[in-house]
Amino acid sequence: MADEEIVQIAMRAEVDLKNEIKIMAIKKGITMNDLLIRYVKDGIERDKREESE
């Protein structure tokens, strides 16, 4: 697989992820930024719990 193909695949994945985040934010009635902040906070809390186990 050529480097150009890899870059194109990565860019498509990024677009797909952005669209998924946008759809989820709309469903929840919040902004994309608020949704991302929520996900990051949840991830940090999960990591803290896993570290303390």
N, C-alpha and C positions, 0 to 999 in steps of 0.2 A: 504494500500500500504506500503510495507516494505521500510525501509530507503535505502537499496541497489537499489531498483527500482527507487526511487526519484533521487538518484545520477546519475543513468544511463540515465534517462530522461534529467536531467540538462546537462550532458556531451554531449548528442546527440544534444541538442538545441545549445550548444556552437559551436559544429562542424558545424551545419547548418548555424549559423550566420557567422562564419568565411568563409565558402564557399560562402555565399551570398555577403559578403564584397569583397572577392577575385574576384568574377564574375563582380561586379559593377566597381571595380578598373580597371579591364581589359577592360571593355566596354568604360570607360572614358580615358583609356590610361595613367593612373597614378599609383603610388605605393599604396599599401594598407595603409601604414602610412600616405601618403598625403591625401588619402580619409578620413581616420579616423580623421585627424586634421581638415579637412574641415567640417566634420559632427559636431565635437565638437564646432568649432567656430560658426557654424550656430545655434547650440543649445544654446550657451551662448547668442548670439545676440537675439534669440527668447525669452529667459527668461528675458533679460533686457527690451525688448519691453513690455512683459506681466506685468512686475513689474511696469512699468511707466504708465500703463493704469488705 
